[in-house]
Amino acid sequence: MFEYSRRRVCVTTQLKNTLKVASLFVLTFNILARSQPTEGYIAKVGDKIITTREFKMRYELMPHLSTNQWSTDTTKLELLYSIIAEKLLAQEASKLGFSNTDYYKQSIAQLNDIYLRDALYKREISRKVQISQGDIRKALIRASQNLYVKVISAADSETIYRYYSDILKGASFDSIEAISDPVEVDSNRSVLRITYGQMAYDNVEDTLYNLSIGRVSMPVKTETGWFIFKLIRKDFTIPPDMNDPNYNNSIVEVIRTRKSREIGIKYLREFFSDKRAVVDSLLFWHLAKSVSDILLNKQIHNNFGYHGHLYLNESDVLKLMHSFGAGELDREIVHSKARPITLHQYLYGLIVYPFLVEDGSLNTVARDLMDHLNRYIQYEFLAQEARAEGLENDPDLKQDVHIWGDSYLAKMLKNTFRDSVRVSEDELRKYFLENVEGEKVKLSLIVNSNIDTLLAIYGKIKSGEDFDSLASLYNGSLAMKLKHGELPYENPASLGVLGKSCLEMGINDVSGPIKTDSGYVLMKLLGRRFEPKGREEVNIIEILTHSVDTLENAMRLLQSGVDFRSVAAKYTERKSTGLTDGESGFSSVSSLGNIGKIASRLKVGQVYGPIVTDSGYSIIKLIGRRYDTTNVDSDFNQEKESIRRDVLEKKFNEKFYRYIAGLSDKYGVTVNYDLLKKLNVINIPMFTYKYIGFGGKITALPYIGPWYEWTNYVQRKAWLIP
């Protein structure tokens, strides 16, 4: 695909053979098929509408944290409030000029091109696929057969045809294996089982299914080399009924994939026949060297985070941008009359299309970066074609890009709050006392079954009579009379309605009458103190991965009943727990960050996830909880930094949520609660990605955090659900 010269690197996009075209071609799965638009809208937020299509997609295709993950009504409501928060922030961010920033415009331009390319694929490829009953009948017949074959392989045509000639002259298949490369001999001695759809190419599958038992095929060329097949035997299974609407959909998908590939290869060959672009070699090598420097530093620190590969994250790419001068960023790294690409644009492309390498050496980086740039050039040509064809006006495309745009704006505005939050030493100490030590209260009670009697007693107390004396006279039980109604220090949570009532009381305050199971109660708060309850520690098993594919496989196994620990042992990427099958051991809740907070709310044995973290995607199972009461006095200093993070987050959230609540008053919110309640959704937490036509994939929709708590700060609550 590339021609190198001393002065420049020339990239020709004229694809010379079918295999290279096919390497660009990827089938798009219609993951949104079950999320078709319906009439009406869930909410109106200022000048923005939250459609049922958007809500349903975001509920079913992306994870969302909830206070009650198993209640559909609760999770729907909390997700809706989070989306409303996003829309409010997006409108305010746009008003403040965030939509005019380079980061926003470049990011959305990249996403817009992705959706344009996908729209072109749907029009030129997907909609032209026609599957006949004959196609299905042929596929079902093949699906009913398992073929068992032996294979001889060779890297070149001369060798494979020499083998084939020897076979025609009477040499046995096994004798050819004996003179082949020893590696090939070892790999070919075992009989391979072939099922329908296993072969990537129609010509290979046609060759296999047309063989008779004992017969040998002619040499067949594939992307990986040359092959000769010998059919050893076949067996049969009962095929699905082609008239059954619930027959195996994978059969149809195989047909669709192959027909799409056939149409796509033809389309791409014609499309790229006259496309040409030239890469600026000096600028390219400057970029490659800068990328290599970053990745070599990661390699030194053993920072292989993505499938065991080095990769550039968004922070790395933004640093790269700052390392180049404005003049260099505006230079064209790709020269083309139809679609020139500046270095600035391509660097944003490195955020959208992750760059992964096995090592950070300059030669490896330059080679793989050139492949990456080549794909990016092709993607840009396709997006430009879609734009020229007017596909930018597709309503679903517009809505999907707007969803991403709102997400970017909301998060950009949210990030501006971080630097404005500070925390003092006194706040740290207070938080420690409230969260690591437990509050206990001492109450004095007057309990009586007659509310009129109790109201008369309350009147005497108001007139100045002594509470303790009245408690000795009027308590219903002798034991309470003898103790002057006093109780020992108790945790407010253990006192039920009395505990809740005393939280806002001052020392010596009297409250009541309060109705309880024992009668009516007047209570006086005698004292309040903090006693060590110990630091909460949790033990979890975690499945951590950077890969959405791995996440999907792990969730599928868990849903099928496979033991959590077994799945964690197979998939988790967290090195510190790799030798313990993903088990963390007991750790303080605060030291585990957001995962610790979630684990703190779980019951032992409960599974939760996926959780989006800085390290990837995490699924956790709580397997133990305890409270460490040793060294409570020294815990404050030991936990100070993690406490600081917790307090900062708490203050940030309070400021952030109050801000959103103010925006709801400014822009106005209307919610269609009836439609929300009637809307059917699939309540299975999942993380979904969307395959893009002609290559690549992205998350199906932007992830949104649990931003629903802003409703607690709303002043005008008329629109909130009762």
N, C-alpha and C positions, 0 to 999 in steps of 0.2 A: 504493500500500500504506500510505501514511502520511497522517495528517491533522494539520495544524499549527494550534496556537492560541497566543494570547499567553502563556498560563500553563503550557502543557504540550504535549508532543508525543504524539499518540495514534496507536498502531499497531494497525490492524485486520488480523487474519490471515484475514479472509474473502476468499478469492481470487475476483476478479470475472470472470476469463476464463481460457480454456484456456491461453493463452500464458504467463500468469504462473505458473500451476500447473506448466507444463512446465519453466519456468526453474529450479524447485526440484528437478525430477526427474532423477536420474542413475542409469543402469544400474549394477548391481553385478556385476563379473566374478568368477566363482568361481575365484580364483587358487589356492585350496587343494585343488582337485579331485584333483590327483595326490599329495596328502599325506594321504590318509585314514588314520585310526588303524589300527594293527595290534596284535596281541596281544603282551603282554610289555612290559618297559620296559628302556631302555638303562642307566639307573643309578638308584640310590637314594642320596640325599644327606640324611642326617638324617631329617627327617620329610617330605621332598619327593621326588617321583618325576620323572625325566626320561623322558617317554614317547617311543615311536618317532615318534609324530605330531609332537611338539614338535621333536625332533631333526631330522627330515626337513624340516620347514618351515624351520627356521633354517639348515639347510645349503643348501637349494636356493633360498631366496627372499631371502637377505641375504648380502653379501660377508663373507668371513672371511679374515684374514691367516694365512699358514702358512709354516713354514720350507721346505716343498716344495709349492708350489701345484699341481704336476702329479701328485702322488701322492695318489690318493683315500684310501688307508689312513692316510697321515700327516695329511691335512687333516681326515678324520673324527675321528681320535683327538685332535688338537689342539683342534678345535672342541668336542668333548665335554668335555675338561678345562676349557675356558673357561666352558662352561655350568655345569659342576660348581662352579667358582669363584664364579660368579654366585649359585648357589643357597646356597652356604655363607655368602656375604656377606649375602644377603637374610635368612637365618635369624638371623644375629647382629645385623643392623640392626634387625630386628623386636624382638628381645630387648632391645636398647638403647633402644627407644622411638621409632625413626624412623617407624614405621608410624602413630604418633599425631600426627605433625607436620601442620601445616596444608598445607604444600607437597605432601606425599605424598597426603593424603586428597583434596585438591582435584584434583590431577592425575589420580588414579585414578578419581575420580568423573566427570571429563570423558571419559576413555577408556571407562568403563563405559557412559555414555550413548551414545557412538558405536556401540559394539557392540550395545546395545539397539536403537537405531534400525535398524541393519543387520539384526538378527534380525526386527524387525517387517516390514521390506521383504521379506525372504525368505518370511515367512508370508503376508503380504497380497498380494504382487505375484508374486515369482518362482515360487512353487509353484502359482499359478493360471494360469500361462502354459501353454497347450496348443497344440502344433504338429502339424497333421495332414499326411497325405501330400499332400492337395490344396494346402495352403499351400506345401509344398516344391516341388510340381510347378509351381505358378504362379510361384514365385520363380525356379526354374531356367529357365523359358521367358523371363522378363524378363532374367535374367542373360545369356542368349544374344544379347541385342539391345543395340546401341549406338545411342542416339538423338542426332540432331544438330538443335538447335533454335536459333531466334532468340527474343529476349526483349524485351518492352517493359515498363518498370517505372514506377511512380508511387508517391508517398508517401500519397495519399489515394484514397478510393473514387470521389469525384466526377470526378477527372481520369481514372482508369483506365477508368471506364464511358463517359466521353466519347470516349476513344480507341476503345473497343470498338464504340460506336455508329457512329463514322466508318468502321470496318472493315466493319461489316455493310452500310453504305450504299455500299460499293464502293471505299473508299480502300485503297491498298496498304499492306502492313506497313511498307515502306520510307518511304512518305510520312508515316506517323505518327512514325517516328523523326526525320524532318526537322523536325517541329514540337515535338519533345520537348526537354527540357533538354539543352544541348550535352554535358554530362557523361554523361547517360544515352545519348545518341546514340553517343558514342565507345565506351561499354561494351557496347552492344547490337549493333554492326555485325558483330562476329565471331560465327561460329557456335559454339555451345557443345556439347561432347560430354557426354552424360549416360549414366551406367552405373547398373545396379541397386544400390540402397543409398545412392546419392549424395545423394538428396533426404532431408531430415530428416523430412518429414511424408508420411503415406500419401496424403492427398488430392492433394498435388502430383504424386506419382509416378503415382497412378491417372489423373490428368488427362493426363499426358504419354504413358503407355503406351496409352491409349485413343484417342489422336489418329491420324488417318490422314495420310499424307504430303501436305503442302500445306495442311492444315487449321489453323485458329486456335482456341485454347482460349477459354473464357469467362474473365473476370477471376478470379484466384485470390489469396486473402489469405494471407500468411505473417507470421511475427514481424517480418520486416524490411521489409514493405511489400506493395504490390499488383503482380501480374504478369500479363501475357498471353504465351502461348507459341505459337510456330508451328513445326510439325515440318517440317524441310527434307528430311531423308532418314534412313534407318536402315541399318545393316549387321548381320551376324549372325556369331556365333562358335559353336563347338561346345560345347554345354552339358555339364556333368559328369553322369555317370550317377547318378540319384537312388537306385539300388539299391546303389551302391558305398559301402561303409562309410567309405571315405576321401575322399568327395566334399568339395567346398569348404565347410569349416565356417563360413566368413564368411557364406555364404548363410543358414545357419540362425541365426547371430547377428543378422543384420539382421532376420529375422522375429521373433526373440525380443525384440530391442530395441523393435520397434514394438508388439508385443502388450503388452510390459511398460509402455510409455508409455501405451497406451490404458487399461490397467487402473489404472495409477498416477494418471492424470489424474482418473479417476472417483473413485478412493479419496480423493485429496487434496481434491478439491472438496467431497466430503461431510464429510470429517474437519474441515476448517477452517471449515465453514459457521457454526459457533457458537462459535468461539474468538476471544477478544478480550484484548488486553494494552495497557497504557498506559505510555509511557516518561516518566520524570521528566526534564523538559526542563532544569532547572537543573543537575542532576547530569550529564546527558549533555553539556551545553555545557562544563562544567568538565573533563570527561574529554577532549572533543574538543580543547580548548585545550592541555591537557597533552600530548596525543599530537602535536598540531601543533608544539609547541615542540621536542620530541625530533626529529621528522622534518625540520624546518627546519634544525636544527643538522647533521643528516646531509647535507641538500641542499647546505648551504654548503661542506661538506668533500667534496662529490661522492661520497658514499657510497651509490651506487645499486647495490645488490648482487644483486637478485633480478629477473631478466628486465628489467633497466633500471628497476625500481621501487624506491621507498623502502619499507622494511618494518620492523615491530617484531620484534626477536628476543626471546628469553626474558629476557635481561639487561635490556632496555628495559622489559619489562612488570613485572619485579620492582622496578625503580626507580620505576615508576609507582605501584606498591602502597605503597612507602615514602613517596611524596609525599602520599598521602592519609592522613588521620587514621583511627584505628580506627572512630570513629563514622561517618565517610563510607563506609568499606569495607562496613560492615554495612547501609547504606541500600539500599533496593530501587531499582535503576535501571529495572526493569520491574515494574509492578504487575499482578498477575493472581491471581485466586482459585485457579486450578488450578496455576499454575507461576510464582510470583514469583521474580525473579532479582536477587540482590544485586550490587552493584558488584564485590565481592570475587570472586564466582563468575564474572562476565563477564570480568574481567581474566585469570583462568586460561583462559577460553575464547579469549582473544586469543593465547595460547601455542599452543593446539591447532589453532586455525583462523587461519593467518597473515593479518595485515592489510597489504595492499599498496596504495600510491597512487602516482600519477604525480608529484605535487608535494605539498609539505608545507603549503601555504596552509590557513588555517583553514576556508575555504569548501569546498575540495576534501576535506579530512579529515572535516569534519562530514557532508558528503553521503555519502561512501563508508563512513564509520563507521556511519551510520544504516542503510545497506544491509547491512552486516556484522551489526549488532545484530538487524535484522529476520530474517535467515537463522538467527541463533543462537536467537531466540525460537521460530521454527518447528521447529528441530531439537529444542529442549527439550520442546515439546508432543508431538512424536513419540516421544521417549524416555520421557516420562511415560506415554504410552499403552502402550508396550511393557512398562513396569514393571507397570502395572495388569493387563496380560494374563498376567503371570507368566513372561515370556520371560527374566527374569534367571536362571532355573533351568536354562537350556540348558547341557549339559555342555561343549560346545565353547566357548561364550561364556565360561563360568567359567574354563576353562583359558587361553583367550587373554588375558583380563584379568589372570589370575594371572601369566602370563608377563611382561606389562608391569609388574605390581606388583613382581615379583622384580628386574626390571631397574632400576626406579627406586630400590628399597632398596639394591641393590648399589652403584649409582653414588653414592648419597648417602653411604654409609659410606666409599667409596673417597675421596671428596672431602675427608673429614676428615683424611686423611693428609698432604695437601699442605703445610699450615702447619707440620707437625712436622719437616720435613726441612730441614737446613742443610748448607752446604758451606764448607770452609775454603780459604784460599789454597794451602796445601800440597797439598790434594786436587786442586785445579785444575792445579797444576804436574805432579803425578804422572800425572794423566789425560792431560795434554798429551804427556808423554814416552812414555807407553805407546801413544798412538793417533796422534800426529803424527810421532814419531820411532820408528824401528824398532830392536828389540833384536837384537843379534848376540852370539854366544857363541864362545869359543875352547876347543877340546877337544884332549886328547891320548888316543890310542887304542892299545890292544893288540888286534890282530886275529889269530885263529888258528882253523883249521878243526876243531881237536880240543877239545871242551869239557872233557875231563879235564885237558888241559894248562892250559887257561885257569883252571880251578878251583884248580889247584896254584899258579898265578901269583897268583891272588887271595889265597890263603892267605899267600904271602910278603909281599904288600902289607900285609895285616892285621898281619903280624909286624913291620912297620916298614921293609921294604926299599923303595928309591927307585923310584917308578913310571917315571920317565924312563929309568933304567938298564935296568929290565926291558923297557920298550918297545923299546929298542935291541937287546936280545938275542932277544926272542921274537916280534916282528912277522913276519908271513908274507912281506911284500914288502921288498925291499932299500930302496926309496924311503922306506917308513915307518920302517925301522930307522935310516936316516941322519938323519931329521927327529925322532928320538925319539918318533915317533907323533903329532907335533903337526899340527894342521890350522889354516888361517887362520881369521880371524873369519868366521862364516857366520850367515845367518838361520836360526833353529831350524826354520822351516817347510821349508827346503831339505834338512834332514838326516833327514827321515823319522822312523822310530821313535827314532833317537838324539836328534833335536831335541825330541820329546815327553818323552823320559825326563829330559832335562837341565833342563827348566823348573823343577822343584822342587828342584834341587841347589844347594848352596852352593859358593862358591869352594874348590877343592882337594878337594871330595868325589869319591869313586870309586863307580861304579855298574856292575853287571853280574853275571854274563855276560848279554849281550843277543843274541838270535838275529837276524842280518841276512842279506841275500842273499850277502854276502861271507864269512860264517862267524860265529863267536861273537866278541863284542866286550866288552872292559873299557874304560871311559872315565873320564877325569878332567876336571873342569871347571876350566880354567885362568883364565878371565876372562869377564866379561860387560860389554857397553857398549851405549850407544844411539847410533845414527848416523841422521842425517836421511834419511828415506825420502821426504819431501815430503808436502805436504798433498793428500789425495785430492780431486779435483774431478771432477764429472760433468756431462755435457751431456744434457739430456732434452728430449723434446717432450711437452707436457702438454695434456690436454683437461680443463679445469676448468669446472664448471657448478654452479649452485645448483639447477637444475631436474632432477627425476627423469625427466621426459619427454625432455629433451634428452639425458640420460645414456643412456636406453634407445635413442634413435635412434642415438647415436654408437656404442654397443656393437653394435647390429644391423649398422651399416655395416662396422665392423671385422671382425665375424664373417663377413661376406659377402666379405671380401677387399679392401675399399677401403683405399687407402694411408693410413697413420696420419697423416702430415703434412697430407693433404688434409682429413681429418675434423677435425683440430685447428684448421686454418685456418677451418673453417666454424663450429665450436661453442665454442672456448675463450673463457672470460670473463676470463682474467687479462690485465689491461691492459698490464702490462709486457712481455708476449710477443705482444701482438695483432698487431704489425707483422712478426713473424718466424715466423708460422704455428705459434705455440705453442712454439717452441724457446727454451730458457732461456739458452743459452750456457753456457760452463763456469763452474760455481759450486762452492764448497767444500761437501762433504757436510753439514757441521755447519750451514751457513747455510740449508739447505733443510729443516731440521727432520725430521719423520717421513718425509717424501717422500725426503729425502736418504739416510736410513738404509736405506730400502727399495731405492733406486736403487743403493746401495753393494753390495747383495747380488745384483743382477741381472747377467746377462751382456749384453754389448753386442748390441743388436737385440731384447732381450726386452721384452715388454709386460706391465704389471702393473696391476691395478685391478679394480673401483673402490676407491679409498681414501677413507674419510670423514675430512675435515679441517675446521678451523674456517671455511675459505673455501668449502666445498661438497664436491662429489664429484669426485675426480680419477682420471684414467687416465694412466699415464706410459709412455713408451718410452725406454729408455736408448740413446743414439746415440753416446756417447763417454765415455771415462774417461782421466784423466791424473793425474800427481803433480807438483805444483809444488814444486821444491826451492829456489826463490829466496826470500830473506828469511825463512828458517826461524826465525832468532833473533828477528825481530820479530813472527812469527805469533802467539806466545802472547798478547801484548797486544792484537793486532788481533782475535783470536778468543775473547778471554776471556769475553765474555758468552754467546756460543753454547756455549762449553765449559762454562760454569756451568750452562746449561740441560741439557746432556747429563749432567753429573755429578749434578745434582738429580734428573733422571729415572732415572738408574741407581740412585742411593741410594733413591729413592722405590720403584722396582720391587722392589729387594731387600727393603725393609721390607714392602711390600705383599704380595709373594709369600710371604715367611716367615709373615706374618699369616694368609694363606689356608691355608698348609700346617698351621698350628696349629689352624685351624678344622676341617680335615679329621680331625684326631685327636679333636677335641672332639665333632663331630657324627657322624662315621663316614661312609664312602663305600663303596658296592658297585657294581661295574661288570660288566655282562654283555657281555664282549668278543666272545663267539661271535655274539651277536645283532648287535652293532655291525659286525662283519666281514661278516655275511651281508646286512645292510641295503643295498638298492640305492638309490643316489642319483645325481642328475644333477650332474656335476662341472663346471659352467660358472659362473664367478663372475658374479653379477648382483645388481642392486639392484631390488627389486620393491615396488610400492605396491599398496594395496588400495582399490578404489573402494567407498565406503560407500553403502548404500541410502538414497535420497532426497537425496543430495548430499554432496560432500566426499571426501577421500581421506587416507589416512595410510600411512606405511611399513608393509609387510606385517607386520613384527615389529620389535622393538627391536634396534638394532645392538649387537653385543657385540665388545669389543676382543680382541686376542690375549692372553688371560690364562692361557695354558697353562703358562708357565714356573714356576708355583708348585710343580709336581710335582717340580722339582729340589731342593726344600727339605723334602720330606716325610721324616719320620723313620721312620714305620712303613710300609714300602713293600710290604707283602704284597699289597695289593689292586691295585697298579700292574702294568701289563702287563710281562712280563719283557723 
